[in-house]
Amino acid sequence: MILPTSSSSTSSPSIPANKTTMSKGLALITGINGFIAARTALTFLQAGYRVRGTARSLHSTKPLLSAIPAELVANLEIVEVPDITIPGAFDQAIKGVTTVAHLASPIFLTSTAPGPVLKAAVEGTQRVLESALTEPTVKSFTLMSSVAAIIDTESADAHYDESNWNESSERLVRELGNEVPGYILYFASKTAAEKALWKFRDEHKPAFKIAAVNPVYVAGPPVVVPESRDKIHGTTKLISDVYSGTELAKSGLPGAFPSYVDVRDVARVILFGAENPEKVDGERFLLSGYHVPAQAVADILRERYPEREGVIEKGEPGQGYEKGYGYPKERVYDGSKVVRVTGEGYIPWEKTVVDFVESVKAIL
């Protein structure tokens, strides 16, 4: 168990794990009760790791602890870190850790105050890295970045890959201040946080290996089933909307370019980095499997659930998307690098859609 911390640190006592005698190591996963982080925690547990997760409050992780299979939950430990921006916030949580997945991040798409959002994104990343630098057991560190740090809202580029950077969002935040649109602020926060990662690597040259994963919208079955449909994770809203009969034109996130990857693929890639740090060191990985507008989701769901043909809008079957859900040539998010490096392709989109519906059907 992690002991109560000193007054100079913000970490609180933990919910301890009953550690097993055999383990591949101890993984620290920040923001563990998030949609992606919960799946990542389960993936590491299933792979034979002990997991220590951080959350702003222990109470918020109770649904996760209940959702983890009984045979695995003994290897899961939760540490409360109320403020990830304070120096030393992760000093206790990092003790004995072999790999870090920093997944905690502010998501304030409607915020009009850039300062707190950027501060949490950048300083939260810096604090975890600083703590990792003091712990000799740490071998690898993965940051959950985003496609938002790759694509540029002012660019006319048609093809994006890991070589691209978002060059405009931070400038727009400075220019617009509190009038900046929420999505631009989110893009800027993800870009700034990833830049902080690589700056830290260049300046401190840590012994541990560093990588970033940059997923597009993430969908798939949650580890923790929400209490109601309105609490479903935002990036999976496209599927739940279509299944529940929302007009196709109004389904999903407004104005979004519908590029998706399965949450299980994201977790798998993070695990791959922990187990193959030399192969991912210094690399970014754009995780992008499919381009899937609402019509593609409707076609899948109407075929899989014929009893809902009167609920799910028919639209124009087969129209508006490529065979195999590939990207239109006008705009491509190239996620092929991670396939080459890991040797494993993306989970089929049909499986993502159906597995998600089956996991949350009770609340739809």
ABEGO torsion letter per residue (X at the ends): XBBBBBAABABBBBBBBBBBABBAEBBBBBGAABAAAAAAAAAAAAAGBBBBBBBABAAAAAAAAAABBAAAAAABBBBBBABAABBGAAAAAABGBABBBBABBBBBAABABAAAAAAAAAAAAAAAAAAAAABAABABBBBBBBAAAABBAABABABBBAABBBAAAAAAAAAAEAABBAAAAAAAAAAAAAAAAAAAAAAAGBABBBBBBBBBBBBEBBABBBABAAABBAAAAAAAAAAAGBBAAABEBBGBBBBBBBAAAAAAAAAAAAABAAAABGBBBBBBABBBBAAAAAAAAAAABAAAAAABBAEBBGBGBBBGGBBBAABBBBAAAAAAAAGBBBBBAAAAAAAAAAAAAAAX
